[in-house]
Amino acid sequence: MAEEKTNAEVDETTEATQQAAVETPQQDPQEFLESFNWEKYEQGIERVDDSKLKEFEKLVAENFVDTADAEVVQGTVVYITDREAIIDINAKSEGVISLNEFRYNPGLKVGDKVEVLIDIREDKSGQLVLSHRKARTIMAWDRVNAAHDKEEIVSGFVKCRTKGGMIVDVFGIEAFLPGSQIDVKPIRDYDQYVNKTMEFKVVKINHEFKNVVVSHKALIEADIEEQKKEIISQLEKGQVLEGVVKNITSYGVFIDLGGVDGLVHITDLSWSRINHPNEVVELDQKLNVVILDFDENKSRIQLGLKQLEKHPWEALSDEIKIGDKVKGKVVVIADYGAFIEVVEGVEGLIHVSEMSWSTHLRSAQDFVKVGDEVEAIVLTLDREDRKMSLGIKQLTPDPWTDITTKYPVGSKHKGIVRNFTNFGVFVELEEGIDGLIYISDLSWTKKIKHPSEFTNVGDTLEVEVLELDVNGRKLSLGHKQTTENPWDKYETEFALGTVHKATISDVVDKGATIDFNEDITAFIPQRHLEKEDGKKLGKGDEAEFKIIEFNKDFKRVVASHTAIFREEEQRNVKAAVKRQATSGDEAKTTLGDANDALQALKDKMDAADSKKKK
């Protein structure tokens, strides 16, 4: 009864207030209520006590919401249909929200409190229309901003993978989780995080584009930082710790020591040579390592794995000594030699000079390759410096021990061209026996500037031993000596004064050349090209030539065409002189008398001519 009376009083008061508002100029409602005189307002209206009026105002404030736009209020689910949820926000009517906006919350039930935004105060049917999605978005941004400002930890649902990272639902907002911010360790399987709820830290907000970036790694790093400080404070050289293989590179392995990373260099993984660290360790493998060194800040920690085992040289059998034959595998090859692993972690060097008895050195690759199993002789052994030198050639007899028997001076053999120099050719007669053919001993007739003009590497040549130096291990060979010297025959055929017919093949500044055969090319000086008529021979002219110089040692031949007819003239002159000298004495008197008579006759004729002229 009291409640009904109160409602009636409220209605009457509301009507009185509305009428007063019409007759009274507009003013502040609060001021109007405080100054309104209820006694003078209208006759027949019961005066409302001030205490009841204040109670009314209190009830209005507590039970009725202000339906201003863009304001989020809390409502209660009072009824759920197949498609909609009815929400009570203490307004004049209840609001309606589609169940699609509650897809994230399939367990929604009557009585649940939800945040809503008044979307439409009254639609065409007078219904209050609310939006939970909009309210959730507004509240989500407020909560995200607050979490970012206060550096709070938020919970999010990993929805799916995307390029470069993951999409996370945080308070209903799709935030981006970069791949580098998922964990402190490299991620190899991103799919393992999809459909999981995880904790994050909001690290960046772009208000203009409404982008949010979160990080799970930041939370881990915060925990790790504390562990790291504790671990670093206790680090000591020689300390053995357990760690997990975090990353493998070509130069070493990074080990996670529980928040602190250390590097095991590839040379500290195994006493044996390895090509890549993955031959020894694998990702996520747990292993013990020893601390070798670290910097002052202990931010760079050098670790070792092989140091936990005894050095192989210390375990090397005392029975191995110089001169012993050992077996091993070729592990590294360089130009100067090959490293052989005799036992695990113990290597010996076979220098290239110890691979063959040959003094003509080649590259180590010509003898062995990586992975080969070889036998060798121990040449030197230094256990303190952990060095061993080996030899292969010592497994066979030294071919120079009986060199004088196999290759005496003057003997002829066949060899393979192995190398060139500017001054000759190295020829291998057998493994370990090399000889040199000087360029002058390659051919009797050809003028060779470089050995490559005469032969090729790998060709087989016949040679003759010219000189033998046993102590110096040197052989001097010749190739031209295996054949007769054609210049011995040419010395007779093209002797001085012999005449041969040939054609001028070329004309040069100081003369011309002619080819008598494939071996002999003669030179004709300029003045010896003159013909009998005074003209000179030219290129392509055929004529007879006389040999005026022949040098077998220097293979020099000089010829002349002019000398042929000049010598004939000289012979004619000499013959005439000789004939004249022979007949001169016999006819000396007769000629004298005749001359005197002729002179007298001439004088008379001259006198007669002079008289006639007078």
FENMO-V530175 format. One line per field, one symbol per residue. ss: DSSP state (h for helix, s for strand, l for the rest). Layout:
ss = ???
//
This chain:
ss = lhhhhhhhhhhhhhhhhhhhhhhlllllhhhhhhhllllllllllllllhhhhhhhhhhhhhhllllllllssssssssslllsssssllllllsssshhhhllllllllllsssssssslllllllsssshhhhhhhhhhhhhhhhhhhllssssssssssllssssssllsssssshhhllllllllhhhhlllssssssssssllllssssslhhhhhhhhhhhhhhhhhllllllssssssssslllsssssllllssssshhhllllllllhhhllllllsssssssssllllllsssslhhhllllllllllllllllssssssssssllsssssssllsssssshhhlllllllllhhhllllllssssssssssllllssssslhhhlllhhhhhhhhlllllssssssssslllsssssssllsssssshhhlllllllllhhhllllllssssssssssllllssssslhhhlllhhhhhhhhlllllssssssssssllssssslllllssssshhhhslllllslllllssssssssssllllssssslhhhhhhhhhhhhhhhhhhhhhhhlllhhhhhhhhhhhhhhhhhhhhhhhhhhl
//
